[in-house]
Each structure stands twice: as structure tokens, then as C-alpha cells.
Amino acid sequence: MYFARIMEHVITAAEQLEGLEVPVFAVVAVEDNVVAEADNEVEGTRVPWMHAEFLALQRAIEALGIRYLSKASIYVNLEPCAFCAAAMEKARIGEIFFGAYDPKCGAIEHNARIFDHSLIKPTIIGGIQEGRCSQLISDFFKKLR
């Protein structure tokens, strides 16, 4: 499993996040080399679209100086929402790897299923270390209550 090392980095980074942000961490890599990473900045910036995936995509495009990420992969510990999945589609991401499924807000395997209706067909692998990723999100929301 060539994606295991980067996915482990994503999960470990998400586990170390503290504060009011939902602990989501995203990495964009090209040929197993990390080119950008980000965590959520919604609460800190008060900008509702400052999701980890969106920020990582934006930073990767800036770092690589290219418009499309067809040779890149994105790794995230939670199934991306419709906004982030649409950003991945527009960026023409090549591969998507994620941990926990999100039946409420996810849009890769749930709800909008963005890539079911797209000409862009990245490789998608979900449920990577699903239990660990799900527990991380559950624990965060339990602390908020």
C-alpha cells in the first residue's frame, strides 16, 4: 500500500490538532512527495470555506506553479464535503485517499457523490484506518458538548 506512509502522517497530524477547529488534516503529494499540507482554519479565520482540503489544494497549486493537479494525490482523515470535492474536481486531482466516512456531510461516497457526475474520475480509496479516524472526530465533538 503505497499510500500508507502519507496517510499515517495525516492521521498523526490530525490527532495532534487542538482547539476549536474540527481536527481535519490534508496533504497533497506528487509521486509520494508531500508538496502541501493544511488543517482547518474555519474558526480561526471565520471564513466558512477554509477547509483543510481546500487550503492544501491551493497551497499545492501555488507551490508547483501549475493549474491542474492530475498527477497529484490528496490525503485527508475525513471524507471531503461537497465544497472540497468540487474543488478537487476543478483541480483535476488524480487520486483521493481518506479515512473516516462522513454520511452526514461527505460528498465522495455519500450525498452529492461529486465524482459520480463528473468527467474527472480520480482513483478514490476511502475508509483508510476508518476506526481511528472516526474516533478522532467523535472525541472532538464529545469534548465540545
CNS distance restraints for C-alpha pairs under 8 A (distance, minus, plus):
assign (resid   2 and name CA) (resid  32 and name CA) 7.93 0.50 0.50
assign (resid   3 and name CA) (resid   7 and name CA) 6.12 0.50 0.50
assign (resid   3 and name CA) (resid  32 and name CA) 7.63 0.50 0.50
assign (resid   3 and name CA) (resid  97 and name CA) 7.89 0.50 0.50
assign (resid   4 and name CA) (resid   8 and name CA) 6.02 0.50 0.50
assign (resid   5 and name CA) (resid   9 and name CA) 6.45 0.50 0.50
assign (resid   6 and name CA) (resid  10 and name CA) 6.28 0.50 0.50
assign (resid   6 and name CA) (resid  27 and name CA) 7.78 0.50 0.50
assign (resid   6 and name CA) (resid  32 and name CA) 7.51 0.50 0.50
assign (resid   6 and name CA) (resid  75 and name CA) 7.31 0.50 0.50
assign (resid   7 and name CA) (resid  11 and name CA) 6.24 0.50 0.50
assign (resid   7 and name CA) (resid  75 and name CA) 6.19 0.50 0.50
assign (resid   7 and name CA) (resid  76 and name CA) 7.37 0.50 0.50
assign (resid   7 and name CA) (resid  77 and name CA) 7.73 0.50 0.50
assign (resid   7 and name CA) (resid  97 and name CA) 7.79 0.50 0.50
assign (resid   7 and name CA) (resid  98 and name CA) 7.97 0.50 0.50
assign (resid   7 and name CA) (resid 128 and name CA) 7.84 0.50 0.50
assign (resid   8 and name CA) (resid  12 and name CA) 6.05 0.50 0.50
assign (resid   9 and name CA) (resid  13 and name CA) 6.03 0.50 0.50
assign (resid  10 and name CA) (resid  14 and name CA) 6.13 0.50 0.50
assign (resid  10 and name CA) (resid  25 and name CA) 5.84 0.50 0.50
assign (resid  10 and name CA) (resid  26 and name CA) 6.31 0.50 0.50
assign (resid  10 and name CA) (resid  27 and name CA) 6.75 0.50 0.50
assign (resid  10 and name CA) (resid  75 and name CA) 6.98 0.50 0.50
assign (resid  10 and name CA) (resid  76 and name CA) 6.39 0.50 0.50
assign (resid  10 and name CA) (resid  77 and name CA) 6.54 0.50 0.50
assign (resid  11 and name CA) (resid  15 and name CA) 6.12 0.50 0.50
assign (resid  11 and name CA) (resid  25 and name CA) 7.35 0.50 0.50
assign (resid  11 and name CA) (resid  76 and name CA) 7.88 0.50 0.50
assign (resid  11 and name CA) (resid  77 and name CA) 5.95 0.50 0.50
assign (resid  11 and name CA) (resid 133 and name CA) 6.96 0.50 0.50
assign (resid  12 and name CA) (resid  16 and name CA) 6.44 0.50 0.50
assign (resid  13 and name CA) (resid  17 and name CA) 6.62 0.50 0.50
assign (resid  13 and name CA) (resid  25 and name CA) 6.66 0.50 0.50
assign (resid  14 and name CA) (resid  23 and name CA) 5.25 0.50 0.50
assign (resid  14 and name CA) (resid  24 and name CA) 5.63 0.50 0.50
assign (resid  14 and name CA) (resid  25 and name CA) 5.20 0.50 0.50
assign (resid  14 and name CA) (resid  39 and name CA) 7.66 0.50 0.50
assign (resid  14 and name CA) (resid  77 and name CA) 7.43 0.50 0.50
assign (resid  15 and name CA) (resid  23 and name CA) 7.01 0.50 0.50
assign (resid  15 and name CA) (resid 136 and name CA) 6.67 0.50 0.50
assign (resid  17 and name CA) (resid  23 and name CA) 5.84 0.50 0.50
assign (resid  18 and name CA) (resid  23 and name CA) 7.35 0.50 0.50
assign (resid  20 and name CA) (resid  43 and name CA) 6.71 0.50 0.50
assign (resid  21 and name CA) (resid  40 and name CA) 6.14 0.50 0.50
assign (resid  21 and name CA) (resid  41 and name CA) 6.77 0.50 0.50
assign (resid  21 and name CA) (resid  42 and name CA) 6.88 0.50 0.50
assign (resid  21 and name CA) (resid  43 and name CA) 5.94 0.50 0.50
assign (resid  21 and name CA) (resid  44 and name CA) 7.70 0.50 0.50
assign (resid  22 and name CA) (resid  40 and name CA) 6.73 0.50 0.50
assign (resid  22 and name CA) (resid 137 and name CA) 7.28 0.50 0.50
assign (resid  22 and name CA) (resid 140 and name CA) 7.02 0.50 0.50
assign (resid  23 and name CA) (resid  39 and name CA) 7.27 0.50 0.50
assign (resid  23 and name CA) (resid  40 and name CA) 7.11 0.50 0.50
assign (resid  23 and name CA) (resid 136 and name CA) 7.51 0.50 0.50
assign (resid  23 and name CA) (resid 137 and name CA) 6.70 0.50 0.50
assign (resid  23 and name CA) (resid 140 and name CA) 7.34 0.50 0.50
assign (resid  24 and name CA) (resid  39 and name CA) 5.69 0.50 0.50
assign (resid  24 and name CA) (resid  40 and name CA) 6.04 0.50 0.50
assign (resid  24 and name CA) (resid  52 and name CA) 6.27 0.50 0.50
assign (resid  24 and name CA) (resid  76 and name CA) 6.99 0.50 0.50
assign (resid  24 and name CA) (resid  77 and name CA) 6.10 0.50 0.50
assign (resid  24 and name CA) (resid  78 and name CA) 6.57 0.50 0.50
assign (resid  25 and name CA) (resid  37 and name CA) 7.41 0.50 0.50
assign (resid  25 and name CA) (resid  38 and name CA) 5.82 0.50 0.50
assign (resid  25 and name CA) (resid  39 and name CA) 4.38 0.50 0.50
assign (resid  25 and name CA) (resid  40 and name CA) 6.90 0.50 0.50
assign (resid  25 and name CA) (resid  52 and name CA) 5.62 0.50 0.50
assign (resid  25 and name CA) (resid  53 and name CA) 7.48 0.50 0.50
assign (resid  25 and name CA) (resid  76 and name CA) 5.73 0.50 0.50
assign (resid  25 and name CA) (resid  77 and name CA) 6.33 0.50 0.50
assign (resid  26 and name CA) (resid  37 and name CA) 5.53 0.50 0.50
assign (resid  26 and name CA) (resid  38 and name CA) 5.45 0.50 0.50
assign (resid  26 and name CA) (resid  39 and name CA) 6.29 0.50 0.50
assign (resid  26 and name CA) (resid  52 and name CA) 5.44 0.50 0.50
assign (resid  26 and name CA) (resid  53 and name CA) 5.33 0.50 0.50
assign (resid  26 and name CA) (resid  56 and name CA) 6.15 0.50 0.50
assign (resid  26 and name CA) (resid  74 and name CA) 6.88 0.50 0.50
assign (resid  26 and name CA) (resid  75 and name CA) 5.47 0.50 0.50
assign (resid  26 and name CA) (resid  76 and name CA) 4.41 0.50 0.50
assign (resid  26 and name CA) (resid  77 and name CA) 7.18 0.50 0.50
assign (resid  27 and name CA) (resid  34 and name CA) 6.73 0.50 0.50
assign (resid  27 and name CA) (resid  35 and name CA) 7.69 0.50 0.50
assign (resid  27 and name CA) (resid  36 and name CA) 5.76 0.50 0.50
assign (resid  27 and name CA) (resid  37 and name CA) 4.26 0.50 0.50
assign (resid  27 and name CA) (resid  38 and name CA) 6.66 0.50 0.50
assign (resid  27 and name CA) (resid  53 and name CA) 7.62 0.50 0.50
assign (resid  27 and name CA) (resid  56 and name CA) 6.09 0.50 0.50
assign (resid  27 and name CA) (resid  74 and name CA) 5.63 0.50 0.50
assign (resid  27 and name CA) (resid  75 and name CA) 5.15 0.50 0.50
assign (resid  27 and name CA) (resid  76 and name CA) 6.62 0.50 0.50
assign (resid  28 and name CA) (resid  34 and name CA) 5.94 0.50 0.50
assign (resid  28 and name CA) (resid  35 and name CA) 5.87 0.50 0.50
assign (resid  28 and name CA) (resid  36 and name CA) 5.24 0.50 0.50
assign (resid  28 and name CA) (resid  37 and name CA) 6.24 0.50 0.50
assign (resid  28 and name CA) (resid  56 and name CA) 6.20 0.50 0.50
assign (resid  28 and name CA) (resid  57 and name CA) 6.68 0.50 0.50
assign (resid  28 and name CA) (resid  60 and name CA) 6.47 0.50 0.50
assign (resid  28 and name CA) (resid  72 and name CA) 6.63 0.50 0.50
assign (resid  28 and name CA) (resid  73 and name CA) 5.58 0.50 0.50
assign (resid  28 and name CA) (resid  74 and name CA) 4.45 0.50 0.50
assign (resid  28 and name CA) (resid  75 and name CA) 6.41 0.50 0.50
assign (resid  29 and name CA) (resid  33 and name CA) 5.07 0.50 0.50
assign (resid  29 and name CA) (resid  34 and name CA) 4.18 0.50 0.50
assign (resid  29 and name CA) (resid  35 and name CA) 5.33 0.50 0.50
assign (resid  29 and name CA) (resid  36 and name CA) 7.01 0.50 0.50
assign (resid  29 and name CA) (resid  72 and name CA) 5.58 0.50 0.50
assign (resid  29 and name CA) (resid  73 and name CA) 5.30 0.50 0.50
assign (resid  29 and name CA) (resid  74 and name CA) 6.44 0.50 0.50
assign (resid  30 and name CA) (resid  34 and name CA) 6.57 0.50 0.50
assign (resid  30 and name CA) (resid  35 and name CA) 6.93 0.50 0.50
assign (resid  30 and name CA) (resid  71 and name CA) 6.35 0.50 0.50
assign (resid  30 and name CA) (resid  72 and name CA) 4.58 0.50 0.50
assign (resid  30 and name CA) (resid  73 and name CA) 6.32 0.50 0.50
assign (resid  31 and name CA) (resid  71 and name CA) 7.82 0.50 0.50
assign (resid  31 and name CA) (resid  72 and name CA) 7.21 0.50 0.50
assign (resid  35 and name CA) (resid  60 and name CA) 5.79 0.50 0.50
assign (resid  35 and name CA) (resid  63 and name CA) 6.92 0.50 0.50
assign (resid  35 and name CA) (resid  64 and name CA) 7.73 0.50 0.50
assign (resid  36 and name CA) (resid  56 and name CA) 5.48 0.50 0.50
assign (resid  36 and name CA) (resid  57 and name CA) 7.46 0.50 0.50
assign (resid  36 and name CA) (resid  59 and name CA) 5.67 0.50 0.50
assign (resid  36 and name CA) (resid  60 and name CA) 5.00 0.50 0.50
assign (resid  36 and name CA) (resid  63 and name CA) 7.47 0.50 0.50
assign (resid  37 and name CA) (resid  52 and name CA) 7.82 0.50 0.50
assign (resid  37 and name CA) (resid  55 and name CA) 7.68 0.50 0.50
assign (resid  37 and name CA) (resid  56 and name CA) 4.89 0.50 0.50
assign (resid  37 and name CA) (resid  59 and name CA) 7.48 0.50 0.50
assign (resid  37 and name CA) (resid  60 and name CA) 7.99 0.50 0.50
assign (resid  38 and name CA) (resid  52 and name CA) 5.04 0.50 0.50
assign (resid  38 and name CA) (resid  53 and name CA) 7.16 0.50 0.50
assign (resid  38 and name CA) (resid  55 and name CA) 5.97 0.50 0.50
assign (resid  38 and name CA) (resid  56 and name CA) 5.13 0.50 0.50
assign (resid  39 and name CA) (resid  51 and name CA) 7.02 0.50 0.50
assign (resid  39 and name CA) (resid  52 and name CA) 4.29 0.50 0.50
assign (resid  39 and name CA) (resid  53 and name CA) 7.75 0.50 0.50
assign (resid  39 and name CA) (resid  55 and name CA) 7.73 0.50 0.50
assign (resid  40 and name CA) (resid  50 and name CA) 6.12 0.50 0.50
assign (resid  40 and name CA) (resid  51 and name CA) 4.66 0.50 0.50
assign (resid  40 and name CA) (resid  52 and name CA) 4.38 0.50 0.50
assign (resid  41 and name CA) (resid  45 and name CA) 5.90 0.50 0.50
assign (resid  41 and name CA) (resid  46 and name CA) 7.84 0.50 0.50
assign (resid  41 and name CA) (resid  47 and name CA) 7.71 0.50 0.50
assign (resid  41 and name CA) (resid  50 and name CA) 5.22 0.50 0.50
assign (resid  41 and name CA) (resid  51 and name CA) 6.32 0.50 0.50
assign (resid  41 and name CA) (resid  52 and name CA) 7.21 0.50 0.50
assign (resid  42 and name CA) (resid  46 and name CA) 5.34 0.50 0.50
assign (resid  42 and name CA) (resid  47 and name CA) 5.27 0.50 0.50
assign (resid  42 and name CA) (resid  48 and name CA) 5.28 0.50 0.50
assign (resid  42 and name CA) (resid  49 and name CA) 6.68 0.50 0.50
assign (resid  42 and name CA) (resid  50 and name CA) 4.98 0.50 0.50
assign (resid  42 and name CA) (resid  51 and name CA) 6.48 0.50 0.50
assign (resid  43 and name CA) (resid  47 and name CA) 7.27 0.50 0.50
assign (resid  43 and name CA) (resid  48 and name CA) 7.89 0.50 0.50
assign (resid  45 and name CA) (resid  50 and name CA) 7.67 0.50 0.50
assign (resid  49 and name CA) (resid  54 and name CA) 7.54 0.50 0.50
assign (resid  49 and name CA) (resid  83 and name CA) 7.72 0.50 0.50
assign (resid  50 and name CA) (resid  54 and name CA) 6.61 0.50 0.50
assign (resid  50 and name CA) (resid  55 and name CA) 6.43 0.50 0.50
assign (resid  51 and name CA) (resid  55 and name CA) 6.23 0.50 0.50
assign (resid  51 and name CA) (resid  84 and name CA) 7.43 0.50 0.50
assign (resid  52 and name CA) (resid  56 and name CA) 6.04 0.50 0.50
assign (resid  53 and name CA) (resid  57 and name CA) 6.12 0.50 0.50
assign (resid  53 and name CA) (resid  74 and name CA) 7.79 0.50 0.50
assign (resid  53 and name CA) (resid  76 and name CA) 7.17 0.50 0.50
assign (resid  53 and name CA) (resid  80 and name CA) 7.47 0.50 0.50
assign (resid  53 and name CA) (resid  84 and name CA) 6.07 0.50 0.50
assign (resid  54 and name CA) (resid  58 and name CA) 6.17 0.50 0.50
assign (resid  54 and name CA) (resid  84 and name CA) 5.75 0.50 0.50
assign (resid  54 and name CA) (resid  87 and name CA) 6.65 0.50 0.50
assign (resid  54 and name CA) (resid  88 and name CA) 7.98 0.50 0.50
assign (resid  55 and name CA) (resid  59 and name CA) 6.07 0.50 0.50
assign (resid  56 and name CA) (resid  60 and name CA) 6.03 0.50 0.50
assign (resid  57 and name CA) (resid  61 and name CA) 6.24 0.50 0.50
assign (resid  57 and name CA) (resid  74 and name CA) 7.99 0.50 0.50
assign (resid  57 and name CA) (resid  87 and name CA) 7.93 0.50 0.50
assign (resid  57 and name CA) (resid  88 and name CA) 7.47 0.50 0.50
assign (resid  57 and name CA) (resid  91 and name CA) 7.67 0.50 0.50
assign (resid  58 and name CA) (resid  62 and name CA) 6.28 0.50 0.50
assign (resid  59 and name CA) (resid  63 and name CA) 5.96 0.50 0.50
assign (resid  60 and name CA) (resid  64 and name CA) 5.96 0.50 0.50
assign (resid  61 and name CA) (resid  65 and name CA) 5.67 0.50 0.50
assign (resid  61 and name CA) (resid  66 and name CA) 5.48 0.50 0.50
assign (resid  61 and name CA) (resid  67 and name CA) 6.15 0.50 0.50
assign (resid  61 and name CA) (resid  68 and name CA) 7.30 0.50 0.50
assign (resid  61 and name CA) (resid  69 and name CA) 7.31 0.50 0.50
assign (resid  62 and name CA) (resid  66 and name CA) 7.14 0.50 0.50
assign (resid  67 and name CA) (resid  91 and name CA) 7.01 0.50 0.50
assign (resid  68 and name CA) (resid  90 and name CA) 7.94 0.50 0.50
assign (resid  68 and name CA) (resid  91 and name CA) 4.89 0.50 0.50
assign (resid  68 and name CA) (resid  92 and name CA) 5.65 0.50 0.50
assign (resid  68 and name CA) (resid  93 and name CA) 7.20 0.50 0.50
assign (resid  69 and name CA) (resid  73 and name CA) 7.85 0.50 0.50
assign (resid  69 and name CA) (resid  91 and name CA) 5.60 0.50 0.50
assign (resid  69 and name CA) (resid  92 and name CA) 5.54 0.50 0.50
assign (resid  69 and name CA) (resid  93 and name CA) 4.80 0.50 0.50
assign (resid  69 and name CA) (resid  94 and name CA) 6.61 0.50 0.50
assign (resid  70 and name CA) (resid  91 and name CA) 7.44 0.50 0.50
assign (resid  70 and name CA) (resid  92 and name CA) 5.11 0.50 0.50
assign (resid  70 and name CA) (resid  93 and name CA) 4.69 0.50 0.50
assign (resid  70 and name CA) (resid  94 and name CA) 4.40 0.50 0.50
assign (resid  71 and name CA) (resid  93 and name CA) 7.05 0.50 0.50
assign (resid  71 and name CA) (resid  94 and name CA) 5.43 0.50 0.50
assign (resid  72 and name CA) (resid  93 and name CA) 5.93 0.50 0.50
assign (resid  72 and name CA) (resid  94 and name CA) 5.38 0.50 0.50
assign (resid  72 and name CA) (resid  95 and name CA) 6.63 0.50 0.50
assign (resid  73 and name CA) (resid  93 and name CA) 6.36 0.50 0.50
assign (resid  73 and name CA) (resid  94 and name CA) 5.65 0.50 0.50
assign (resid  73 and name CA) (resid  95 and name CA) 4.44 0.50 0.50
assign (resid  73 and name CA) (resid  96 and name CA) 5.80 0.50 0.50
assign (resid  73 and name CA) (resid  97 and name CA) 7.55 0.50 0.50
assign (resid  74 and name CA) (resid  93 and name CA) 7.41 0.50 0.50
assign (resid  74 and name CA) (resid  95 and name CA) 6.27 0.50 0.50
assign (resid  74 and name CA) (resid  96 and name CA) 5.05 0.50 0.50
assign (resid  74 and name CA) (resid  97 and name CA) 6.18 0.50 0.50
assign (resid  75 and name CA) (resid  96 and name CA) 6.15 0.50 0.50
assign (resid  75 and name CA) (resid  97 and name CA) 4.74 0.50 0.50
assign (resid  75 and name CA) (resid  98 and name CA) 5.71 0.50 0.50
assign (resid  76 and name CA) (resid  80 and name CA) 7.78 0.50 0.50
assign (resid  76 and name CA) (resid  97 and name CA) 6.41 0.50 0.50
assign (resid  76 and name CA) (resid  98 and name CA) 4.79 0.50 0.50
assign (resid  76 and name CA) (resid  99 and name CA) 6.57 0.50 0.50
assign (resid  77 and name CA) (resid  98 and name CA) 5.21 0.50 0.50
assign (resid  77 and name CA) (resid  99 and name CA) 4.38 0.50 0.50
assign (resid  77 and name CA) (resid 100 and name CA) 6.10 0.50 0.50
assign (resid  77 and name CA) (resid 133 and name CA) 5.89 0.50 0.50
assign (resid  78 and name CA) (resid  98 and name CA) 5.70 0.50 0.50
assign (resid  78 and name CA) (resid  99 and name CA) 5.24 0.50 0.50
assign (resid  78 and name CA) (resid 100 and name CA) 4.72 0.50 0.50
assign (resid  78 and name CA) (resid 101 and name CA) 6.27 0.50 0.50
assign (resid  78 and name CA) (resid 102 and name CA) 6.85 0.50 0.50
assign (resid  78 and name CA) (resid 133 and name CA) 7.01 0.50 0.50
assign (resid  78 and name CA) (resid 134 and name CA) 7.87 0.50 0.50
assign (resid  79 and name CA) (resid  98 and name CA) 5.67 0.50 0.50
assign (resid  79 and name CA) (resid  99 and name CA) 6.68 0.50 0.50
assign (resid  79 and name CA) (resid 100 and name CA) 5.98 0.50 0.50
assign (resid  79 and name CA) (resid 101 and name CA) 5.15 0.50 0.50
assign (resid  79 and name CA) (resid 102 and name CA) 5.56 0.50 0.50
assign (resid  79 and name CA) (resid 106 and name CA) 5.21 0.50 0.50
assign (resid  79 and name CA) (resid 107 and name CA) 7.20 0.50 0.50
assign (resid  79 and name CA) (resid 108 and name CA) 6.69 0.50 0.50
assign (resid  79 and name CA) (resid 109 and name CA) 7.88 0.50 0.50
assign (resid  79 and name CA) (resid 126 and name CA) 7.39 0.50 0.50
assign (resid  80 and name CA) (resid  84 and name CA) 5.67 0.50 0.50
assign (resid  80 and name CA) (resid  85 and name CA) 5.79 0.50 0.50
assign (resid  80 and name CA) (resid  98 and name CA) 7.93 0.50 0.50
assign (resid  80 and name CA) (resid 102 and name CA) 7.94 0.50 0.50
assign (resid  80 and name CA) (resid 105 and name CA) 7.81 0.50 0.50
assign (resid  80 and name CA) (resid 106 and name CA) 5.29 0.50 0.50
assign (resid  80 and name CA) (resid 107 and name CA) 6.09 0.50 0.50
assign (resid  80 and name CA) (resid 108 and name CA) 6.56 0.50 0.50
assign (resid  81 and name CA) (resid  85 and name CA) 6.00 0.50 0.50
assign (resid  81 and name CA) (resid 105 and name CA) 5.45 0.50 0.50
assign (resid  81 and name CA) (resid 106 and name CA) 4.44 0.50 0.50
assign (resid  81 and name CA) (resid 107 and name CA) 4.93 0.50 0.50
assign (resid  81 and name CA) (resid 108 and name CA) 7.47 0.50 0.50
assign (resid  82 and name CA) (resid  86 and name CA) 5.94 0.50 0.50
assign (resid  82 and name CA) (resid 105 and name CA) 7.52 0.50 0.50
assign (resid  82 and name CA) (resid 106 and name CA) 6.71 0.50 0.50
assign (resid  82 and name CA) (resid 107 and name CA) 4.83 0.50 0.50
assign (resid  82 and name CA) (resid 108 and name CA) 7.71 0.50 0.50
assign (resid  82 and name CA) (resid 112 and name CA) 6.56 0.50 0.50
assign (resid  82 and name CA) (resid 113 and name CA) 7.95 0.50 0.50
assign (resid  82 and name CA) (resid 114 and name CA) 6.91 0.50 0.50
assign (resid  83 and name CA) (resid  87 and name CA) 6.28 0.50 0.50
assign (resid  84 and name CA) (resid  88 and name CA) 6.21 0.50 0.50
assign (resid  85 and name CA) (resid  89 and name CA) 6.20 0.50 0.50
assign (resid  85 and name CA) (resid 107 and name CA) 6.53 0.50 0.50
assign (resid  85 and name CA) (resid 108 and name CA) 6.74 0.50 0.50
assign (resid  85 and name CA) (resid 114 and name CA) 6.40 0.50 0.50
assign (resid  86 and name CA) (resid  90 and name CA) 6.17 0.50 0.50
assign (resid  86 and name CA) (resid 114 and name CA) 6.67 0.50 0.50
assign (resid  87 and name CA) (resid  91 and name CA) 6.09 0.50 0.50
assign (resid  88 and name CA) (resid  92 and name CA) 6.03 0.50 0.50
assign (resid  88 and name CA) (resid  93 and name CA) 5.43 0.50 0.50
assign (resid  89 and name CA) (resid  93 and name CA) 6.34 0.50 0.50
assign (resid  89 and name CA) (resid 114 and name CA) 7.97 0.50 0.50
assign (resid  89 and name CA) (resid 115 and name CA) 7.51 0.50 0.50
assign (resid  89 and name CA) (resid 118 and name CA) 7.70 0.50 0.50
assign (resid  89 and name CA) (resid 120 and name CA) 6.30 0.50 0.50
assign (resid  92 and name CA) (resid 120 and name CA) 6.38 0.50 0.50
assign (resid  92 and name CA) (resid 122 and name CA) 7.80 0.50 0.50
assign (resid  93 and name CA) (resid 122 and name CA) 6.42 0.50 0.50
assign (resid  94 and name CA) (resid 121 and name CA) 7.83 0.50 0.50
assign (resid  94 and name CA) (resid 122 and name CA) 4.78 0.50 0.50
assign (resid  94 and name CA) (resid 123 and name CA) 6.48 0.50 0.50
assign (resid  95 and name CA) (resid 122 and name CA) 4.95 0.50 0.50
assign (resid  95 and name CA) (resid 123 and name CA) 4.58 0.50 0.50
assign (resid  95 and name CA) (resid 124 and name CA) 5.89 0.50 0.50
assign (resid  96 and name CA) (resid 122 and name CA) 6.78 0.50 0.50
assign (resid  96 and name CA) (resid 123 and name CA) 6.16 0.50 0.50
assign (resid  96 and name CA) (resid 124 and name CA) 4.77 0.50 0.50
assign (resid  96 and name CA) (resid 125 and name CA) 6.33 0.50 0.50
assign (resid  96 and name CA) (resid 126 and name CA) 7.97 0.50 0.50
assign (resid  97 and name CA) (resid 124 and name CA) 5.98 0.50 0.50
assign (resid  97 and name CA) (resid 125 and name CA) 4.94 0.50 0.50
assign (resid  97 and name CA) (resid 126 and name CA) 5.75 0.50 0.50
assign (resid  97 and name CA) (resid 128 and name CA) 7.46 0.50 0.50
assign (resid  98 and name CA) (resid 125 and name CA) 6.57 0.50 0.50
assign (resid  98 and name CA) (resid 126 and name CA) 4.80 0.50 0.50
assign (resid  98 and name CA) (resid 127 and name CA) 6.27 0.50 0.50
assign (resid  98 and name CA) (resid 128 and name CA) 6.07 0.50 0.50
assign (resid  99 and name CA) (resid 126 and name CA) 5.80 0.50 0.50
assign (resid  99 and name CA) (resid 127 and name CA) 4.65 0.50 0.50
assign (resid  99 and name CA) (resid 128 and name CA) 4.37 0.50 0.50
assign (resid  99 and name CA) (resid 129 and name CA) 5.72 0.50 0.50
assign (resid  99 and name CA) (resid 130 and name CA) 4.94 0.50 0.50
assign (resid  99 and name CA) (resid 133 and name CA) 5.68 0.50 0.50
assign (resid  99 and name CA) (resid 134 and name CA) 7.73 0.50 0.50
assign (resid 100 and name CA) (resid 126 and name CA) 7.32 0.50 0.50
assign (resid 100 and name CA) (resid 127 and name CA) 5.49 0.50 0.50
assign (resid 100 and name CA) (resid 128 and name CA) 7.15 0.50 0.50
assign (resid 100 and name CA) (resid 129 and name CA) 7.45 0.50 0.50
assign (resid 100 and name CA) (resid 130 and name CA) 4.57 0.50 0.50
assign (resid 100 and name CA) (resid 131 and name CA) 7.15 0.50 0.50
assign (resid 100 and name CA) (resid 133 and name CA) 5.17 0.50 0.50
assign (resid 100 and name CA) (resid 134 and name CA) 5.10 0.50 0.50
assign (resid 101 and name CA) (resid 106 and name CA) 6.93 0.50 0.50
assign (resid 101 and name CA) (resid 109 and name CA) 7.67 0.50 0.50
assign (resid 101 and name CA) (resid 126 and name CA) 7.11 0.50 0.50
assign (resid 101 and name CA) (resid 127 and name CA) 6.31 0.50 0.50
assign (resid 101 and name CA) (resid 130 and name CA) 7.24 0.50 0.50
assign (resid 101 and name CA) (resid 134 and name CA) 7.65 0.50 0.50
assign (resid 102 and name CA) (resid 106 and name CA) 4.60 0.50 0.50
assign (resid 102 and name CA) (resid 110 and name CA) 7.30 0.50 0.50
assign (resid 103 and name CA) (resid 110 and name CA) 5.70 0.50 0.50
assign (resid 103 and name CA) (resid 111 and name CA) 7.37 0.50 0.50
assign (resid 104 and name CA) (resid 110 and name CA) 7.84 0.50 0.50
assign (resid 104 and name CA) (resid 111 and name CA) 7.77 0.50 0.50
assign (resid 105 and name CA) (resid 110 and name CA) 7.69 0.50 0.50
assign (resid 105 and name CA) (resid 111 and name CA) 7.30 0.50 0.50
assign (resid 106 and name CA) (resid 110 and name CA) 5.49 0.50 0.50
assign (resid 106 and name CA) (resid 111 and name CA) 6.61 0.50 0.50
assign (resid 107 and name CA) (resid 111 and name CA) 5.32 0.50 0.50
assign (resid 107 and name CA) (resid 112 and name CA) 4.98 0.50 0.50
assign (resid 107 and name CA) (resid 113 and name CA) 4.75 0.50 0.50
assign (resid 107 and name CA) (resid 114 and name CA) 6.03 0.50 0.50
assign (resid 108 and name CA) (resid 112 and name CA) 7.25 0.50 0.50
assign (resid 108 and name CA) (resid 113 and name CA) 4.61 0.50 0.50
assign (resid 108 and name CA) (resid 114 and name CA) 5.92 0.50 0.50
assign (resid 108 and name CA) (resid 115 and name CA) 6.76 0.50 0.50
assign (resid 109 and name CA) (resid 113 and name CA) 5.53 0.50 0.50
assign (resid 113 and name CA) (resid 117 and name CA) 7.35 0.50 0.50
assign (resid 114 and name CA) (resid 118 and name CA) 6.58 0.50 0.50
assign (resid 115 and name CA) (resid 119 and name CA) 7.67 0.50 0.50
assign (resid 115 and name CA) (resid 120 and name CA) 6.79 0.50 0.50
assign (resid 115 and name CA) (resid 121 and name CA) 6.25 0.50 0.50
assign (resid 115 and name CA) (resid 122 and name CA) 7.89 0.50 0.50
assign (resid 129 and name CA) (resid 133 and name CA) 6.27 0.50 0.50
assign (resid 130 and name CA) (resid 134 and name CA) 5.87 0.50 0.50
assign (resid 131 and name CA) (resid 135 and name CA) 6.05 0.50 0.50
assign (resid 132 and name CA) (resid 136 and name CA) 6.32 0.50 0.50
assign (resid 133 and name CA) (resid 137 and name CA) 6.61 0.50 0.50
assign (resid 134 and name CA) (resid 138 and name CA) 6.13 0.50 0.50
assign (resid 135 and name CA) (resid 139 and name CA) 5.89 0.50 0.50
assign (resid 136 and name CA) (resid 140 and name CA) 6.34 0.50 0.50
assign (resid 137 and name CA) (resid 141 and name CA) 6.52 0.50 0.50
assign (resid 138 and name CA) (resid 142 and name CA) 6.18 0.50 0.50
assign (resid 139 and name CA) (resid 143 and name CA) 6.30 0.50 0.50
assign (resid 140 and name CA) (resid 144 and name CA) 6.64 0.50 0.50
assign (resid 141 and name CA) (resid 145 and name CA) 6.59 0.50 0.50
